[in-house]
Amino acid sequence: MDFSLDIEQQAVADTVRQFVERELMPYEDEVERLDELPEGLTEQIRTRALDAGLYAANMPEELGGGGLDPISLTFAEREFGKTSFALQMLVARPSNILEACEGEQRERYLLPTVRGERHDCLAMTEPGAGSDVRSMSTRAVRDGDDYIINGTKHFISHADAADFVILFAATGTEETPRGPRNLITAFLVDKDTPGFEITRGSASVSHRGYHQCELSFVDCRIPAAQRLGEEGHGFDLMDEWLGASRLSVAATSVGRSRRVLDMAVRWAAEREQFGQTIGRFQGVGFQLADMATDVEAAELLTMQAASRLQHGRMSNRDAAMAKLFASEALGRITDQAVQIFGGMGLMNELPIERFWRDARVERIWDGTSEIQRHIISRSLLRPLGA
């Protein structure tokens, strides 16, 4: 299949590439050292992203977003993926779950988020419910015109910088052939709501400056008007978001893979041992060949999923295959890059060790590799009744 870009799509990719190189990459080392965004940098990047028309690129034009088609957005995500997650996420792509906002919710949550005035985060994962989302124990109980929320979430990315949370909580149960399962509902919860507390989670080796947090709800009361969508149908919203999110992980993994491959090729072409550049040694040359093949295969799978999404045909299997292969390819590529760089690959003087550490989480968040394999295998067996 030919995934060549048209003139407008190429312009988008070029604009994002230049923005990343000019506005984001220069701050990578400082963010890595501080594990924080330097004072003033957040507003600087957001302002420049808004001026460049890159903010909320994934949201429809009629809502004030960039309105990028899936292929253009995937190429943009690829370019964003080349830099630090803490930096690239300042050029926000709000959760598309917010498109389910209705009435006052649009003015209070959706539109300000698209304009960059408010910032969201998504809260699903719990200490006892990671991949098994249906087993979450955080509950929202209806009480007149309100809901009362109790429970805990963890590994919630970017919650410390968010103004509100898109929360998923159990609101009841239903009987299934496999026994009772939770009915999940989505809610919009403001950061300053009484009974809601956000604390910084444990430090992670991946993506310094982009923090994961713990959320605690103790008799947290919110109006029923802050329910997002219908009660018990939060899983439908979640499922729609996960496909787009997994495609985004695939695209950013491809971008980072390309950057690491370029660095490894340059190093192999310049570093000399035993009177010749190390790229001439078959052991190194073959690693570069494998890395390049992995990158191309990952990009093809990712673009195939994006193309199908653009034509309304992307399945969960398409997104799962792209996410699985691209994230695991990134793991192989960064590991091979460390080997090619040798001892210097592990020194913080170079960014290779950072890419190696950052790559590890891509196989875990937004659905582990095992979950992606389950989705793929299930799609193969179900038509046969297995």
VENSULJO-V212418 format. One record per helix or strand of 3 or more residues. SS is the DSSP state (H for helix, E for strand). FROM is the first residue (numbers start at 1). TO is the last residue. If there is no record, write none. Layout:
BEGIN
ss = {SS & SS}
from = {FROM & FROM}
to = {TO & TO}
END
This chain:
BEGIN
ss = {H & H & H & H & H & H & H & E & H & E & E & H & E & E & E & E & H & H & H & H & H & H & H}
from = {7 & 41 & 61 & 70 & 85 & 96 & 104 & 120 & 133 & 139 & 146 & 159 & 164 & 179 & 196 & 212 & 224 & 234 & 278 & 282 & 316 & 352 & 369}
to = {34 & 51 & 63 & 80 & 88 & 100 & 114 & 123 & 135 & 143 & 157 & 161 & 176 & 190 & 200 & 223 & 226 & 270 & 280 & 310 & 346 & 361 & 384}
END
